[in-house]
């Protein structure tokens, strides 16, 4: 086996192991949308949190994906309470290379209802797309009413429309413990290096 072929095979193997199978989102056969109140009842964990900053941004054909740092305001459902701040992966527009089914676009300084899942192995959170649908809702008077109809009355330390001072961005990017860099970006960088090596061997 030539050196160039070995490099190509090795790059492909590492890329598959690094990224895992790429499966675009698709709803199951017979899928039907559910009302928000039903998904509120089906969700295991719901919190209210403030978007503090975005990082690990990644551009792709669909738009922009990023990670978000949130400050916890209150837990509405579920026994767990994330430390504050906590970090949520795969926000923004879902990548065509695999990932979430819906967009989770948020703006710094605003408050949101979040359906959460925790990846204990990697130490970060993701949005729980209950029934393959949206899991992020802005904290508005209208949405508060809908969530109270599903969960009963609740109190948070936020009022709708309350502004929040943004956390200053520093030269070091905050990262959850055990989190890896953006998978697609790092994989493409690695693949480019392999192609460069092949060209040098030719």
MIKEGU-205421 format. One record per residue (C-alpha): residue in three letters; chain; x negated, y, z negated. Coordinates in steps of 0.1 Angstrom, whole numbers. Each point is the difference from the previous one (the first is absolute). Last residue first. Layout:
{"ALA","A",{X,Y,Z}} ...
! end
This chain:
{"UNK","A",{-30,129,48}} {"UNK","A",{-11,-1,-37}} {"UNK","A",{4,38,-5}} {"UNK","A",{35,-2,15}} {"UNK","A",{9,-28,-23}} {"UNK","A",{-12,20,-30}} {"UNK","A",{21,30,10}} {"UNK","A",{30,-23,3}} {"UNK","A",{-6,-12,-35}} {"UNK","A",{-3,35,-14}} {"UNK","A",{33,10,17}} {"UNK","A",{16,-30,-17}} {"UNK","A",{-12,11,-34}} {"UNK","A",{14,35,5}} {"UNK","A",{33,-14,13}} {"UNK","A",{2,-22,-31}} {"UNK","A",{-7,29,-24}} {"UNK","A",{27,22,16}} {"UNK","A",{26,-28,1}} {"UNK","A",{-5,-11,-36}} {"UNK","A",{0,34,-17}} {"UNK","A",{-26,-3,-27}} {"UNK","A",{4,-26,-27}} {"UNK","A",{17,4,-33}} {"UNK","A",{-14,-18,-31}} {"UNK","A",{9,27,-24}} {"UNK","A",{21,27,17}} {"UNK","A",{-19,26,19}} {"UNK","A",{-4,38,-5}} {"UNK","A",{-20,15,28}} {"UNK","A",{-31,19,-13}} {"UNK","A",{-5,36,13}} {"UNK","A",{30,12,-20}} {"UNK","A",{35,9,11}} {"UNK","A",{18,22,-26}} {"UNK","A",{32,-16,-13}} {"UNK","A",{30,19,14}} {"UNK","A",{21,21,-24}} {"UNK","A",{35,-13,1}} {"UNK","A",{32,17,10}} {"UNK","A",{34,-8,-14}} {"UNK","A",{25,-6,28}} {"UNK","A",{20,-26,-19}} {"UNK","A",{-8,1,-38}} {"UNK","A",{-28,-21,-14}} {"UNK","A",{-8,-15,-34}} {"UNK","A",{24,-28,8}} {"UNK","A",{34,-9,-15}} {"UNK","A",{23,-28,10}} {"UNK","A",{37,-6,6}} {"UNK","A",{10,-34,13}} {"UNK","A",{-21,-22,24}} {"UNK","A",{20,-2,32}} {"UNK","A",{22,31,-3}} {"UNK","A",{-30,18,-16}} {"UNK","A",{-21,-8,31}} {"UNK","A",{26,15,23}} {"UNK","A",{4,31,-22}} {"UNK","A",{-38,5,-2}} {"UNK","A",{0,-3,38}} {"UNK","A",{23,30,4}} {"UNK","A",{-18,21,-26}} {"UNK","A",{-33,-7,17}} {"UNK","A",{-30,-22,-9}} {"UNK","A",{-10,-10,35}} {"UNK","A",{5,-37,8}} {"UNK","A",{-27,-27,7}} {"UNK","A",{8,-37,5}} {"UNK","A",{14,0,35}} {"UNK","A",{12,-33,14}} {"UNK","A",{-13,-36,5}} {"UNK","A",{27,-12,-24}} {"UNK","A",{-18,16,-29}} {"UNK","A",{-31,16,14}} {"UNK","A",{-20,0,-32}} {"UNK","A",{-25,28,4}} {"UNK","A",{-36,-10,-8}} {"UNK","A",{-21,2,-32}} {"UNK","A",{-36,-5,-7}} {"UNK","A",{-23,-22,-21}} {"UNK","A",{-12,-25,27}} {"UNK","A",{10,-32,-17}} {"UNK","A",{29,15,-19}} {"UNK","A",{17,13,31}} {"UNK","A",{29,20,-16}} {"UNK","A",{34,5,17}} {"UNK","A",{19,33,-2}} {"UNK","A",{33,15,12}} {"UNK","A",{-8,37,-3}} {"UNK","A",{23,29,-8}} {"UNK","A",{-19,32,10}} {"UNK","A",{-13,33,-13}} {"UNK","A",{-18,26,21}} {"UNK","A",{-34,16,-4}} {"UNK","A",{-16,-17,29}} {"UNK","A",{24,-11,27}} {"UNK","A",{12,-36,7}} {"UNK","A",{4,-22,30}} {"UNK","A",{9,-36,-7}} {"UNK","A",{7,-13,35}} {"UNK","A",{17,-34,4}} {"UNK","A",{-10,-36,6}} {"UNK","A",{-32,-1,-18}} {"UNK","A",{-33,-16,11}} {"UNK","A",{-13,-11,33}} {"UNK","A",{-21,13,29}} {"UNK","A",{27,24,11}} {"UNK","A",{-8,20,-32}} {"UNK","A",{28,12,-22}} {"UNK","A",{5,38,-2}} {"UNK","A",{-9,17,-33}} {"UNK","A",{-8,-21,-31}} {"UNK","A",{-18,-34,2}} {"UNK","A",{-15,0,-35}} {"UNK","A",{13,15,-32}} {"UNK","A",{-22,13,-28}} {"UNK","A",{8,7,-36}} {"UNK","A",{-5,32,-21}} {"UNK","A",{13,-9,-25}} {"UNK","A",{-2,-36,-11}} {"UNK","A",{28,-21,14}} {"UNK","A",{29,-10,-22}} {"UNK","A",{14,-35,3}} {"UNK","A",{34,-11,-13}} {"UNK","A",{21,7,30}} {"UNK","A",{24,28,8}} {"UNK","A",{0,38,-4}} {"UNK","A",{-36,5,-10}} {"UNK","A",{-9,37,-5}} {"UNK","A",{-22,28,12}} {"UNK","A",{-31,-18,13}} {"UNK","A",{-26,21,18}} {"UNK","A",{-6,-14,35}} {"UNK","A",{-32,-4,21}} {"UNK","A",{8,-8,36}} {"UNK","A",{-17,-23,25}} {"UNK","A",{1,9,37}} {"UNK","A",{15,-9,34}} {"UNK","A",{2,25,29}} {"UNK","A",{18,-4,33}} {"UNK","A",{14,-29,20}} {"UNK","A",{-31,-4,22}} {"UNK","A",{-24,-1,-30}} {"UNK","A",{-16,26,-23}} {"UNK","A",{-12,-11,-35}} {"UNK","A",{0,22,-31}} {"UNK","A",{-18,-15,-30}} {"UNK","A",{13,29,-21}} {"UNK","A",{33,18,-9}} {"UNK","A",{6,22,-31}} {"UNK","A",{23,6,-30}} {"UNK","A",{34,-15,11}} {"UNK","A",{22,1,-31}} {"UNK","A",{17,-31,-14}} {"UNK","A",{34,-15,-8}} {"UNK","A",{-1,-38,-5}} {"UNK","A",{19,-30,12}} {"UNK","A",{-10,-37,-5}} {"UNK","A",{19,-32,8}} {"UNK","A",{21,13,28}} {"UNK","A",{32,-18,7}} {"UNK","A",{23,24,-18}} {"UNK","A",{-16,30,17}} {"UNK","A",{3,-19,33}} {"UNK","A",{37,-3,-5}} {"UNK","A",{3,37,-8}} {"UNK","A",{-20,8,32}} {"UNK","A",{25,-18,21}} {"UNK","A",{-14,-31,18}} {"UNK","A",{-12,-4,36}} {"UNK","A",{7,-33,17}} {"UNK","A",{-25,-28,10}} {"UNK","A",{14,-30,19}} {"UNK","A",{-34,-12,10}} {"UNK","A",{-26,15,-24}} {"UNK","A",{-12,36,6}} {"UNK","A",{-33,6,18}} {"UNK","A",{-31,17,-12}} {"UNK","A",{-31,-6,21}} {"UNK","A",{-22,-29,-11}} {"UNK","A",{-37,3,0}} {"UNK","A",{-15,-30,-17}} {"UNK","A",{-28,8,-24}} {"UNK","A",{-20,31,2}} {"UNK","A",{-34,-11,-14}} {"UNK","A",{3,-37,9}} {"UNK","A",{11,8,35}} {"UNK","A",{-27,27,5}} {"UNK","A",{-27,-23,-14}} {"UNK","A",{9,-27,24}} {"UNK","A",{2,23,30}} {"UNK","A",{-34,16,-8}} {"UNK","A",{-16,-34,-5}} {"UNK","A",{13,-12,33}} {"UNK","A",{-12,31,18}} {"UNK","A",{-35,-1,-17}} {"UNK","A",{-4,-37,8}} {"UNK","A",{10,6,36}} {"UNK","A",{-27,27,3}} {"UNK","A",{-27,-22,-16}} {"UNK","A",{7,-28,25}} {"UNK","A",{15,-33,-10}} 
! end
